[in-house]
Amino acid sequence: MSGSLNFYEVLVLKICVLIPAYNEEKEIGRLVAQVRAKGLDVIVVDDGSNDQTSLLAQNNGALILHNKPRQGKGFSLKRGFAYLVENGYDGVITMDGDGQHDPQDLRFFLEAAQDRKMCVVNGTRMQDTGSMPFVRRVTNWFMSWMISRICRQHIEDTQCGYRYISADVLRQISLTSNDFEIETEVLIKSCRAGCQVISAPVKTIYSDEKSNINPVKDTIRFFAYLWRDHKSQKQ
């Protein structure tokens, strides 16, 4: 877009931002406010937080869905997906609630999605990995290589949770994961449904916040999902 026209004011598609959150009171208010300032609806699924996550998100303009007790990131995303499909959205952009995803990058997802009905636009942090911890960089590279082979498409950063998913894709796939392996499940099932995965470069803001990912437990869940998926495809 050129001139003084605001890109977010001329969107053809009805798109919302979905944020699964657990105890994210430090960043959630700022994050929701910045997304809402761009004219996008925000849905926050509060996954059993025991802090002020819901209040701060709601005060800054988000619609809140509550999980009681905590159910997991995958469950939260599935609940948000069901809500947006039922309420007539054309697509959704998923963001993490810990402040690692920059709202300024939303434009890249929206631009890539405007002329495509059946697509996933996946964020990639791998074009600038200078600030990424070494172990995470190697892990992302290996998992992306492996999942790209399963998907039969090259996907630069399969572990990035910053992505756009069209409602047409969500209507055609059935998701079962309740934890962090849902990022992988979305990509694999979307590709099998004939979806094109497009990569969009994003910045990732690393801080000293403790990750909700358990390296051992969630790696086991990841490979367990791949094994279940492999068995289901052979039946």
N, C-alpha and C positions, 0 to 999 in steps of 0.2 A: 504494500500500500504506500502511496505517496501523498504529499501535501499534509494538511492538518487532520485528515480523516483518521479517527481512532479505530484501529483494527478490531478491537473487541466490540465496537458498536455496530459492526456490519457483518457479524457472523451469520452464516446461513443456517448452521446447525444449532440445535438446542443442546448445550453441553454443560454438565456440572462437574465439579471437582469433588472427589470422594477421599476422605482422610480417615483411615482407621487409627485410633489413638488409645494408648494406655499410659496414664500418668504423664501427660505431656503439657502440664500447666506452664512450663517455662517458655515454650515456643508457640503453643497453639493459638493464642489470641492474636499475636502478631501475624502469624501465617494466614489465618482466616481473614483478617482485615485486609491484608495485601491482595488476596485472591478476590475478595468481594469488591475491592476498589476497581478491579478490571471488569466488573459487571457480570461475573460468573456466580452461579449458585454454588453453595458449599454444603455438603453433607458430611458430618462427623459421626462416625460410629464409635461411641465411647465403650471400650471393651472392659467394663468393670473397674474403672479408675477409682482410686480412693483419695484423689486430690481435686483441684478446681478445674480440671480439664473441660468438663461439660459446661460449667458456668461461663468460663472465659470464651469458649468457642461460641456459645449462644449469644453472649453479649456483643460479639463482633459480627454477628449476622449469619451464623451457621444453623442449619437444621440438625438436631441431635437425635440419633437413634441409640438406645441404651442396651448393652448386654449385661445381664446380671445372672450368674457371676461371669467372670472372665471366660471367653470362649476361644480366643485365638485370632490371629490376623486373618487367616483364611475364612473363618466363619464371618468375621466382620465385613470383609469384602463381599462375600456372597450375599449378605443381608443388604448391603448398599446397592449391589448390582440389581437385586430383585426390586428394590424401591424405585430406582431410576427407570428401569424398564416399564414398571407399572404406571409411572407418572409421565410417560411420554418423552423422555429425553432421547436424543439421537446418539449420544455417546457420553463417555465418562473419562476423566483424567484422574488417575490415582496418584496420590502423594503421601509421603510419610509425614507424621506429625511432629518429628523431632527437629525440624529445621534444616535437614540436610538437603532438601530440594528447594531450589530457588524459584519463586513465583515468576520472575522475569523470563524464565524459560518456557512458560506456558505457551507463548506465541508460536514456538517451533512445532508443538504438537498440533495446535489448531490450524496452522497453515498447511501442514502435511495431510490433515484429515479432511479438509473442506470438500475435495472433489472425489472422495472415496467412501463408499457406503460400507464395504466389508473389509475392515482393516484394523490392524494394531500398529500404533506408533510407539516404538519402544525407546526409552531414553538410553543413551550410551555415555558412560563416563570414561570409556577406554581411549578416546582421542586426546585426552589430557590427564594422564595418571600421576602427575608429579606430586600431588598432595595425597594420593591414595596409599594407605599402608601396604607394604610389600606383600605380606601374606594374603591380604584381600585381593590385590592385583593378580597374583598367581592363581588363586582360587577362582576368581571371576573368569580368567582366561580359560582355565581347564573346563569349568562347567559350561561356559559359552560354546566351546568347541564341541563338547559332548552333546549338548542339547541341540545345537545347530545340525548335527548329523541326524538326530532323531526327527527334527522338524523338516529336514531336507531344504532348509533355507539358511543362509548365513545371517546370524543374529549376533551383533557385536558384544552385547552386554546383557545376557539373559537374567542376571540377578538384580537388575535395576528395577525398583518398584515404581518409578516415575514413568507412567505410560498412558497412552490413550487407547481405549477399546470402544469400538462402535457397538451400539445396541444390537445391530444385526448379528454381530459375532456372538454376543451374550445370549441371544435367543436360540442360537444353534448349538451351543455347547452346554454340557452338564458338568458342573464342578463339584468335587467331593472333598477336597482338602480343607482342613480347618486351621492349618498353621502356615508357616512361611513357605512351604513347598508349593503353595498355590501359585506363586509367581511362575514356576516351571509348568504347572498344569495348564495355566491359561495359554501359554505359548504353544505347547504341544497340541492341545485340543483345537486351538484356533487354526493352526497350520493344517491339521487333518481335515478341518471343515472347509479348506480352500482359501484361507485368509492369507493376505500378503502382510508380512511384517516389515515395517519401515523403521530405520534407525534415525533418531534425532539427537544431536549432541546436547548434553546438559552438564551443568556444573554441579559438583557435590561439595557441600560445606561440612567439613569434618571438624568436630569439636571433642571435648573430653567427656561428652555424655556417654553413659553406659548403654550399650546396645541391648535391645530386647531379644536378640538372637542368641541362642545357646549353641556355641560352635560344635559341640559333640552331639547333643540331642537333635539339633536341626539338620546336621549333616546326615545322621542316621535316617531321619524322616525323609530327607531328599532322596537318598538311594532306595529306601523302602518304597517310595512312590514310583520311582523308575522301574523297580522290579514288578510292582503290581501292574503298572501300565504295560510292561513287556508281556506279562502273562496274559493280560486281557486281550492283547492284540493277537496272541497265538491261538486263542480259543475259537 
